[in-house]
Amino acid sequence: MSAKPDWDAAQYLRFEDERTRPSIDLLARVSLTQPKRCIDLGCGPGNSTELVAARFPDAVTEGLDSSPDMLEKARRRLPGLSFVLGDVNSWSDSTGYDLIFANAVLQWLPDHEGLFPRLARSLKPGGCLAVQMPNNLSEPSHVAMREVAAEGPWAEKLAAAKAERSAIGSFGDYRRWLMEAGCRVDIWQTTYVHALADLGAIAEWFKSTGLKPYLDRLTSEGQQDFVARYLERIAPAYPAESDGKVLLRFPRLFIVATREG
Ligand SMILES: C[S@@+](CC[C@H](N)C(=O)[O-])C[C@H]1O[C@@H](n2cnc3c(N)ncnc32)[C@H](O)[C@@H]1O
């Protein structure tokens, strides 16, 4: 079997300001005062790690990611920090972290019922697990991906792509799983409204994330065809505003779980 294609840090960073805002909002709800050990799981190019390190300059902050391309960018951005190649699916820590930060990564992982308690058990007493996940699979942007994949000449080839990201749990699921793991839980959801240049910018936004499992499986000709059909499909849901921009609605789920001392 061929290796899974790597993430593309440059494409991801095309919308860096918009993508970093949820990390800022998430970190604002972490009430730790003097953490000693922090880790940013799925740290990507280091944009979220930079915020954690700036908020807690006296702590040792590390980043972990499964993408060599992302890690290379993160190391260049924050040369004083340690970044390790690893898979959150099999990650745990017996010493215990004060802060486990995971922005925009856990939605790619299966079995949240097993994963969230495992992460909670890797916290020190009083430590925080801070998570943000897109909750956008029912948005037109994502419904259209699945429809185009299922209807095109590539339907068979792309059947497996859909399974790369399954639906996340309900508010009640995360609250229950984390309470059972000994945590106090704060959950909320925010819909960001991003004014993007045009319809094409929506495709550019998702090329490094939601569209990636589909496009990775196609030839460059197939990719162009897929994106053209995708744009046609999403057009009615994202009409141009009076200034020509389109409004991308983006619901995101936030969780801050504190391990009882
Ligand atoms: C959408 S980016 C988020 C980057 C950054 N945390 C941020 O806030 O912008 C998702 C990152 O998760 C990483 N990732 C995906 N699955 C992973 C896994 N199983 N283990 C570790 N990292 C993973 C990807 O390589 C990518 O860098």
The ligand as an SDF file (V2000), in Angstrom:
LIG
                    3D

 27 29  0  0  0  0  0  0  0  0999 V2000
   -5.8620   21.3210   10.2970 C   0  0  0  0  0  0  0  0  0  0  0  0
   -4.2020   21.1060   10.8180 S   0  0  0  0  0  0  0  0  0  0  0  0
   -4.1770   21.9770   12.3980 C   0  0  0  0  0  0  0  0  0  0  0  0
   -2.8590   22.6610   12.6230 C   0  0  0  0  0  0  0  0  0  0  0  0
   -2.7990   23.5650   13.8700 C   0  0  0  0  0  0  0  0  0  0  0  0
   -3.0660   22.8210   15.0940 N   0  0  0  0  0  0  0  0  0  0  0  0
   -3.7550   24.7470   13.8080 C   0  0  0  0  0  0  0  0  0  0  0  0
   -4.3530   25.0560   14.8280 O   0  0  0  0  0  0  0  0  0  0  0  0
   -3.8860   25.3850   12.7570 O   0  0  0  0  0  0  0  0  0  0  0  0
   -4.2940   19.4130   11.3210 C   0  0  0  0  0  0  0  0  0  0  0  0
   -2.9170   18.8350   11.6480 C   0  0  0  0  0  0  0  0  0  0  0  0
   -3.1360   17.5750   12.2510 O   0  0  0  0  0  0  0  0  0  0  0  0
   -2.1300   16.6880   11.7990 C   0  0  0  0  0  0  0  0  0  0  0  0
   -2.6320   15.3160   11.9890 N   0  0  0  0  0  0  0  0  0  0  0  0
   -3.6590   14.7030   11.3540 C   0  0  0  0  0  0  0  0  0  0  0  0
   -3.8250   13.4520   11.8320 N   0  0  0  0  0  0  0  0  0  0  0  0
   -2.8710   13.2860   12.7960 C   0  0  0  0  0  0  0  0  0  0  0  0
   -2.5140   12.2100   13.6610 C   0  0  0  0  0  0  0  0  0  0  0  0
   -3.1870   11.0430   13.6310 N   0  0  0  0  0  0  0  0  0  0  0  0
   -1.4930   12.3730   14.5180 N   0  0  0  0  0  0  0  0  0  0  0  0
   -0.7900   13.5460   14.5570 C   0  0  0  0  0  0  0  0  0  0  0  0
   -1.0810   14.6070   13.7630 N   0  0  0  0  0  0  0  0  0  0  0  0
   -2.1070   14.4720   12.8960 C   0  0  0  0  0  0  0  0  0  0  0  0
   -1.9010   17.0780   10.3550 C   0  0  0  0  0  0  0  0  0  0  0  0
   -0.6580   16.6620    9.8930 O   0  0  0  0  0  0  0  0  0  0  0  0
   -2.0380   18.5960   10.4230 C   0  0  0  0  0  0  0  0  0  0  0  0
   -0.8050   19.2150   10.6360 O   0  0  0  0  0  0  0  0  0  0  0  0
  1  2  1  0
  2  3  1  0
  2 10  1  0
  3  4  1  0
  4  5  1  0
  5  6  1  0
  5  7  1  0
  7  8  2  0
  7  9  1  0
 10 11  1  0
 11 12  1  0
 11 26  1  0
 12 13  1  0
 13 14  1  0
 13 24  1  0
 14 15  1  0
 14 23  1  0
 15 16  2  0
 16 17  1  0
 17 18  1  0
 17 23  2  0
 18 19  1  0
 18 20  2  0
 20 21  1  0
 21 22  2  0
 22 23  1  0
 24 25  1  0
 24 26  1  0
 26 27  1  0
M  CHG  2   2   1   9  -1
M  END
$$$$
